[in-house]
Amino acid sequence: MIDIHNHQLYGVDDGSRSLEDSISVLRNMSKCGYTDVILTPHYIRDSRYSSNVLNNKRILDELREELRENNININLYLGNEIFMDDDIDELVRSKEARTLNGSEYILIELPMSGEYPDYIDIFRELIYKGYKVILAHPERYIAFQEDYSLIDEIVDEDILLQCNLDSINGKYGPGAENLIKLLLKNHKVSFLGSDIHHVRSDYSSFAKAREKALKIISKEEFEDLTVNNPSKIIN
């Protein structure tokens, strides 16, 4: 499997706090069947979560070296989960933030309320400039849980949806669980990611989520969401 939403670039956001923690998580992800991971630390302008691309690349190199030394066969790539901003294109051009693996795909997060002035217009402008916009975990946004039609508006604009695997396990509450099931049933999801932040003692949730997803979608579609579609980003 390929993960396009992951917070194991340690020490730069609310995810992994140390090199050791990141290695522990990535080792376990490898055991669970992950072969490739795009690291997507939060980028929030004018906050403590604003480590730039140069600094992130330095940490990425350290992680890659440590994986080699520990014989952990997982490939790492760099991106960001960019918090909604009026000028995301400028953040990318100035190397403050990064698209996924330097591709045209860009992962964007809304406020948890799901509300942001003119977010659809901002997405349209990014698409016009050549980006392929991926909305991070739409099932978690309160506004979308309360009004499913907002999802239709987003999909109609050719905005791609990345849902979190653990949402189907109920990790983020019944609202997120119900919405991800509906999105899967209606074939509106393009990617399933881990969004994993911290070391776990139990990684069986990945298998549990797969089992639940396969009650809604086919094995072929699950493969699309976890391997085939993500491979377009890293290739």
C-alpha positions in Angstrom: 0.0 0.0 0.0 1.0 3.6 -0.5 0.2 6.3 2.1 -0.2 9.9 0.9 -1.0 11.4 4.3 1.4 10.8 7.2 2.9 12.8 10.0 6.2 11.0 10.7 8.5 13.9 9.7 9.5 14.3 13.3 9.7 17.4 15.3 7.9 19.8 12.9 4.2 19.5 13.8 1.8 17.6 16.1 3.0 14.3 14.7 6.1 12.3 15.6 8.3 13.9 18.2 11.5 12.0 17.6 13.6 10.1 15.0 13.1 6.9 17.2 9.3 7.3 17.2 9.2 7.8 13.4 11.3 4.7 12.8 9.0 2.7 15.1 5.9 3.8 13.2 7.4 3.3 9.8 8.7 -0.2 10.8 5.2 -1.2 11.8 3.7 0.3 8.7 6.1 -1.8 6.6 4.9 -4.9 8.5 1.3 -3.9 7.7 2.0 -3.9 4.0 3.0 -0.3 3.3 5.8 0.1 0.7 5.7 3.9 0.1 4.9 6.8 2.3 4.5 10.5 1.5 5.4 12.5 4.6 2.9 15.4 5.0 3.7 17.6 7.9 1.2 20.4 8.6 2.0 23.7 7.1 0.1 26.6 8.7 1.3 30.0 7.9 2.5 32.2 10.8 2.3 29.3 13.3 4.7 26.9 14.9 3.8 24.4 12.2 5.6 26.2 9.4 8.8 24.3 8.8 9.9 25.1 5.3 10.8 22.7 2.5 14.6 23.0 3.0 14.4 22.0 6.7 11.9 19.2 5.9 14.3 17.8 3.3 17.1 17.7 5.8 14.9 15.7 8.2 13.8 13.4 5.4 17.4 12.6 4.6 18.0 11.6 8.2 14.9 9.4 8.2 15.9 7.7 4.9 19.4 6.9 6.3 18.0 5.5 9.5 15.6 3.3 7.6 18.5 1.9 5.5 20.5 1.2 8.6 17.6 -0.6 10.2 16.8 -2.6 7.0 13.3 -1.2 6.8 12.1 -1.4 3.2 9.8 1.6 2.9 10.3 4.4 0.4 9.8 8.0 1.7 8.7 11.1 -0.2 8.0 14.6 0.9 4.9 16.8 0.8 2.7 18.9 3.1 -0.8 19.0 4.5 -1.3 22.7 3.8 -3.9 24.5 5.9 -6.3 26.5 3.9 -4.8 29.9 2.9 -5.6 32.6 0.4 -2.3 32.2 -1.4 -1.3 28.6 -1.4 0.4 28.9 -4.9 2.8 31.5 -3.5 3.6 29.3 -0.5 4.6 26.5 -2.9 6.5 28.8 -5.3 8.5 30.3 -2.4 9.3 26.8 -1.1 7.6 27.4 2.2 5.3 24.5 1.5 5.4 21.6 -1.0 3.1 19.6 -3.2 3.0 15.8 -2.8 6.4 14.6 -4.0 6.9 17.8 -6.0 4.0 16.7 -8.3 0.9 18.7 -9.4 -1.1 17.0 -6.5 -1.5 19.2 -3.5 -3.0 18.2 -0.1 -5.1 20.8 1.6 -6.8 20.9 5.0 -9.8 23.0 5.9 -10.7 24.2 9.5 -12.4 21.4 11.4 -15.6 23.3 11.1 -15.2 22.9 7.3 -15.9 26.6 6.9 -13.5 29.0 5.2 -14.5 32.1 3.1 -14.6 31.3 -0.6 -12.7 28.0 -0.3 -14.3 26.7 -3.5 -13.1 29.8 -5.4 -9.6 29.2 -4.0 -9.7 25.5 -5.1 -10.9 26.6 -8.6 -8.0 29.0 -8.9 -5.5 26.3 -7.9 -6.9 23.9 -10.5 -6.8 26.7 -13.1 -3.1 27.1 -12.3 -2.5 23.4 -13.0 -2.7 21.8 -9.5 -4.7 18.7 -8.7 -6.3 19.6 -5.4 -6.8 16.8 -2.8 -9.0 17.7 0.2 -7.7 16.0 3.3 -10.2 13.9 5.4 -13.5 15.6 4.3 -15.4 13.1 6.4 -14.0 14.8 9.6 -15.4 18.3 8.9 -18.4 19.2 10.9 -20.1 21.2 8.2 -19.9 18.3 5.7 -21.2 15.9 8.3 -24.2 18.2 8.7 -24.7 18.9 5.0 -23.7 16.1 2.6 -24.5 18.3 -0.4 -21.3 20.2 0.3 -19.4 17.1 -0.8 -21.2 17.0 -4.1 -20.2 20.6 -4.8 -16.5 19.8 -4.1 -16.5 16.6 -6.3 -18.3 18.5 -9.1 -15.3 20.9 -9.2 -12.9 17.9 -9.8 -11.5 18.2 -6.3 -10.2 14.8 -5.1 -11.0 13.4 -1.7 -8.6 11.7 0.7 -10.3 9.9 3.6 -8.6 8.5 6.7 -8.7 4.7 7.1 -9.3 5.0 10.8 -12.5 7.0 10.2 -14.2 3.8 9.2 -13.2 2.4 12.5 -15.0 5.2 14.4 -11.8 6.9 15.6 -13.1 10.4 14.8 -16.7 9.8 16.0 -19.9 8.5 14.4 -20.3 11.6 12.1 -17.0 10.8 10.4 -17.7 7.1 10.3 -21.1 7.6 8.7 -19.8 10.0 6.1 -16.8 7.9 5.0 -19.1 5.0 4.5 -21.4 7.0 2.4 -18.5 8.4 0.3 -17.1 4.9 -0.3 -20.6 3.6 -1.2 -21.0 6.4 -3.7 -17.5 6.0 -5.1 -16.4 9.5 -4.3 -13.1 8.8 -2.5 -9.8 8.9 -4.5 -7.4 8.1 -1.8 -7.3 6.3 1.6 -4.5 7.5 3.9 -3.4 6.8 7.4 -3.0 10.3 8.8 -0.9 8.6 11.5 0.6 11.0 14.0 2.0 9.0 17.0 3.4 5.6 18.0 0.8 2.9 18.5 1.0 -0.3 20.5 -1.6 -1.9 18.2 -1.5 -1.6 14.4 -4.4 -4.0 13.7 -6.6 -1.0 12.9 -5.2 -1.0 9.4 -6.4 -4.5 8.8 -9.7 -3.8 10.5 -10.3 -0.8 8.3 -9.6 -2.8 5.2 -12.0 -5.5 6.3 -14.8 -2.9 6.9 -14.1 -1.1 3.6 -14.3 -4.3 1.6 -17.9 -4.7 2.9 -18.7 -1.5 1.0 -16.3 -1.5 -2.1 -14.7 -4.2 -4.2 -11.1 -5.4 -3.7 -10.3 -3.7 -7.0 -11.5 -0.3 -5.8 -9.7 -0.7 -2.5 -6.6 -1.3 -4.5 -7.2 1.8 -6.5 -7.6 3.9 -3.4 -4.5 2.6 -1.6 -2.1 1.6 -4.4 -3.0 2.6 -8.0 -4.2 6.2 -7.4 -1.4 7.0 -5.0 1.2 5.6 -7.4 0.3 8.3 -9.9 1.5 10.8 -7.4 4.9 9.2 -6.6 5.5 8.3 -10.3 
